[in-house]
Amino acid sequence: MQQFDLSKNNPFASYTSDFGRYFSFGAEFDKWVCDTILGAALPIDAEKTHPYQLADIGAGSCYWSRLFLEQYKELQITAVDPSSPLILEQASVDIGNNEDLQKRLTRHCMTAQDFSNCEPQNDISTSYDCIYFMQSAHYVGDEEFRSVFSNLAKRLKKDTGKIVIQARNMTAEWYPWAFPFEWTEQVEKALRATAMFGRANSYKRKFKNMDDIFRKVTLHERHYNVRVDCESYWERLENRWIPTFMSEEIIPPALHRAGIDSMKKRFADKNETLIGWRDKYALVTAYI
């Protein structure tokens, strides 16, 4: 499989599945994600009543943004995503008539590149405490990384602002999620083609090379053991819940069906009703 540039081919741009339903694995997982991302995005001594300004790049349906806003009642978030079905349609349904969320969550249907280039407007904050990416920075290409993040750095609060990229340092020996064994070769080819192995380390190196803009760069990991009921997981697999690695081009229909059926049988034979794996969030933080 040839190299595949996600910055020019974002499979989530037309994503129509239920984002929150498929990417959350229960209340405890959600709490861990909130603690992990907010712990990196906000100051160590963050005050619940302080009006912090954050930008969520690649926000999807704003599932995580909404949970963050529930944690900090004065928090303001600008959510950016190129998928109209997610950031406009699904997010609108989920927000509903919640006036508080409507007031504190601003949504923009655009790419990270467009957001970094756009002129300041009344409805787009020009001074953020943190701009963060949750598993979405790979939609910024290598050749444009410096220009995009240089522009984003200009949107940060002077002296205290930071950019946080949540990624994963996947290897051939470890990557998250539970795939059918039958898919392994195709999934690993897709991971290599999209340069997913060692992603967090690559972001750290790139920020280090921008020492004229970022004074300090750190990387740390947090781990979580995911456990989810098999039936809901089969549904995720059936609906090719991660299009980056599960599209028909990567997992053809016959292989897709055979893998799921085989995996279901293995679990049924052992009377297992839960499926699990270890997730590792790598957090790269660049301080201006």
N, C-alpha and C positions, 0 to 999 in steps of 0.2 A: 504494500500500500504506500503510495507516494505521500510526501508531506502535505498536510492540509492546513491552510491558513484560516483559523477561526475568526480572525479579525475581519475577514472579507466574506465569511460564510457562517453567520451566527444562526444555528438551528433553532434558537429560542425566539428569534424575531417573529416567528409565526406560530409559537407554541400555544396550543389551545386546551391542553389538559389542565386539571385542577392542581395548580402549583402547590398551594399550601397543603393539600391532602397528600400529595406524593412526596414532598420533601420534608415533612415533619414526621417524627417517629414517636409521638407521644409527649405528654406534658413534661416529663423529666428531661427528655432530649431538648425540648424547646427551652427549658430553663437553662440547661447547659450552654446552648447556643447564645442565649441572651447574655449570660454571665461572661462568656468568652468574648463576644464581639464588643459589648458595652465596656467590658473591663479594659479592652485595648483602645477603644475609640474615645473614652472619657478620661479625665484626669483621675489619678489614683484616689484623690480625696474628693471625688465628684459629689456635689450636693444635689439632693433630689429636687430642690426648688430652683436650681439655677437654670436659666434659659439657654442651654447649649444648642448650638447650630450644627447639625450633621448633614452630610450628603451621602445618599446610598446609591452607588452606581451599579446598575444591573439589578435593580430592586424587584424585578418580576412583578408579581401581583401585590407587592408591598406586605406580604405575610409577616416577614421579620420586622419590617419598619413599624408595623402596627403593634407588635409585641413590645418593641423597644419603647414606643410612646406610652404604653401602659405602665412601664416600669418607672419612667421619669415624666412627671405630669407637666413640666415646663419645657420639655424637650421639643425642638423643632427639627423636622427632617424634610429635606428635598430629595425626592425619589426620582431616579432617572432610569429609563429602560426603553429599548427600541421596539418592544413588542406592544402594539396597540391592544391585542386581545388580553394581555396580562395587565399592563399598567393603567389602562383606561377602563376596559370592560370588567375583568375579574376584580380588580381593586375597587371599582365603584360599587359592585355588588357586595363585597365584603365590608366596605366602610358603611354602606347604607346611609341612614340618616344621622349617624353619629357626628354631631356638630363639633365636638371637641377634636376628633380626628380630622375632620374636614378643615379645621382651623390650623392644626399643627402639622399636617402632612400636605406638602405641595408636590404634585406629580407632573413630570415632563416626559413625553414620548420622544426620545432622541437617543442617539448613541453617546458613549463616553467621549468620543472624538468631538461630536457636535457640542456637547456640554462644555468641554474644555475650551472650545473656540468661540462660544457665543458671547455676545456683548452683555454686560450686566443689565438686568431688567428689574423692574419693581417687584416682580413675583419670583425672582431668583436671588437668593441671598448672595452677597459678594464677599462674605467673611465667615468662614466655617471654622469651627473648632477641630473638626475632623472630616475628611472625605474617605469613605471606605468602600471596598469592593469585597463582596462575599462570593468567592468562586466565580468571578466574572472578569478579572483583569486579563485573562487570556484572549479576550476580544479586542485587546489593544495590541497591534502588531509590533514586532521587534523594531522595525525601521521607524516607527512613529512613537515609540515608548518615551523617548526623551522629550519630544515636543509636547505630547499630551500631558505628561506629568509635570513638566515645567509650567504649562498653562494652569494646571490644577493647583499647583503650589501658590500661584498668585491669588487664588481664591481663599487661601487659609489665613487665619488670624496671625498677625505678625508675632514672631517669637514663640508662640505657644501652639500653633497649628501643626497638624500631622496628617499623613496619609497612611491608612492601614489596608493591606491586602491580605485577605484570608484565602489561602490556597492549600494545596496538599503536596507533600514531597513524595509522590508516588514512585514506586520502583517496580521492577519485574517481579519482585518477591512480595510486595505489598501494594494493594490499592483497595479502597473501600468498596462497600456494597457486596452482595452475594450474587454472583453470576452462576448460571449453570456451567458445569465443567465443559460442556460441549461448545460453549461460546469463547472459551479462554483464548484460543489463538486469534480469533477475530477481534476481541476486545483489546488484547495487547497490541495488535497491529494498529488499531485506532488510537490507542494511547501514545504509541510512538509517532504516528503520523501527525498528531496534534501537539507533539512535544510536551506531553503532560508529565513525564517522569522528571522529578527534581524541579518542579515549577517554582516552589517557594525559594529555593536556593538561587534560582536564576533571577528572581525579582530582587533579592538582596544584593546580588552582584551589580545589577543595573542601577539600583539606587546608590550603591557605593561609588559607582562611576559618575554620579551626579553630585559630587561633594561640593560643587560650587552653589548648589541649591539646598541640599539636605545635610545638616550638620551631624546627624547621628542616624544609624540604621540598626535595627534589632530584629531578631527572629526567635520566636519561641513557639513551642507546640503544646497543645492540650489534647488529651485523649478521652474518648468516650466509648463504652461498650454498648452498641445498639442492640436492642432486642425488639422484635416486632412479630405479630402473629402472621403465620404463613399465608392465610387467605388474603389479607390485605397486601402482602408482598407479591403474591402471584398476580394480583390485579395490576400492580405497578409494572411487573415484567410484561404482562399481556399488552399493556398500553405503551410499551417502549418508553418508559418514563424519563429516561435520560437520553434525549435524541443524539447527543454528541457521540455516544458509544453504542446506541441501540437502533439506529435508523435501519431501514431495509437495505441500504447500500452496504452497511457493515454486517448486520445479522440478517441474511436472506430469510424469507418467510418459512421455508422448510426447516432450516436450522433453528430459527426462532421457536417454532412449534415443538420440534423434537427436544430442544434443550429444556423448555419449561415442563413438558410432560415427564421427562426423565427425572428432573429435579423434584417434581411433585411426588413421583413414585418413591424416590429415595427417602423422602421425609415421611411419607405414609407408611412405608415398610418398617420404619423405626418408631412409628406412633409419635412423631415430633410435631408439635403445633406452633413452635416458635423458631424463628431464624435470627441469627445474630452475626455481627462482625465488629471489629474495632475500627473506629474512625479516628483520624488524627487531623486536627485543624492546625495548620502552620500559619502563624501571624507575623507578617513582615510589616514593620512600622518604620516610616521615614519621617524624621522631624526636621522642620525648617529652622 
